[in-house]
Amino acid sequence: MKSVAGVSEQDLSQLTTLFQLLSDKTRVRILMLLADGEQNVSTLCESLGLPQPTVSHHLGLLRVHNVIGNRRHGKQVFYFLSATVNVGGASGFLINLERLAVKIVPRSD
């Protein structure tokens, strides 16, 4: 299939997968919480008011698609955004695909 505006089918596939991930409010809320810094599952569960299996499921989906990363400290696992940006003092997140990037920051009014 022909590329659109220099974007290959593979790039479009990655982008649609990303938008599918971001179509879930819980996952977007997780990303917004992680924009303030890394957090463990317990802290995320408390902030979201959701049970640990639900939060872990969403974290797993975000991690598999390289939107977030994790590091282990003892028995705890801390999650963080793969990339963060700071625009006009507002933190947000930047998701890099192979040749595309999606930047999400709060709107400044």
N, C-alpha and C positions, 0 to 999 in steps of 0.2 A: 504494500500500500504506500502511497505517496506521503512524504512528510509535509506537515503543515507548519508554515513559518519557521522552517528549519528544525522542527521538533520531530524526532523519530517516533515510530509506533511504540518502541520500548519506553521512551521518555513519557509518552502519553499514558501508557499503562501504569508506570510508576506514579504519575501525577493523579490518575483516577484512584489508585489504591490509597494514596495519601488523603485525598478528599473523602473517601469512604471511611477512613480512620477518624477523620475530623468531623464526620457527620454525627458522631455520638457525643451527647452533652457531657457524659461522665469523662470521656477521654479528653475533651477540651478543658474541662475543669481541672483535671490532673495536670495538663500542660501549663495552665495558668498558675497553679500552685507551685509547680516546679520552676516556673520563671522567677520565683523569689528565692530559689536555692534548692539544693538537694534535700530530699526527705526520705524517711523510711516508710515502710508500708503502714505501720501503726499510726504514724502521724497523718498520713494521707487518709486512712480510714476514719480517723477522728474528724478531720477537716471536712470530709465528704459526707459523713454520717452513713457510711456503707460498710457492710461486712468485709472481712479480709479476703475471702475467696473472690468476691466481685471485683475488688480493687486489684488483686493479683492478676485476674484474667485480663483486665484492661491494660495493666502495666506490661504483661506479656505480649499483647498485640503490638503495643507501641515499641517495645524493645526489639521484637522480631523484625520490625520494619525500620529499625535504626533511627527512630524519632527520639528515643531516650536511651540513655546508657545506665549502667549500674556498677556499683563497686561494693565489695563485701568488707565489713569491718567486724571481725569476730563472727557472731551468729546473725548479725543484722545486715540487711542489704539496703543500700542507699541508692535512690534513683535521681537522675539529673537529666536535664535537656541536653541533647547532643550538641546544640549550638544556641547561644543566647545573644540577643542584640540589645543595644541601648540606644534609643532614639529620643532625643529631647528629654532625657531624664526618666523616660518610661521604659521598663524592661519588657521584653517580649521574647519571641523565639524565632529562630531561622532554621528551616528544614532544607537541607541540601540534598538534592537528588543528583544523578550523574551530571547533567548539564543544565539543571533547572534549580531554582531556589524559591522557597515560599517564606516570606517574612510576615509574621503576625505580631503586631504591636497595638496597644491601646490607642484609640484616636484621641488626639489632643484638640480640645475645643477652646 
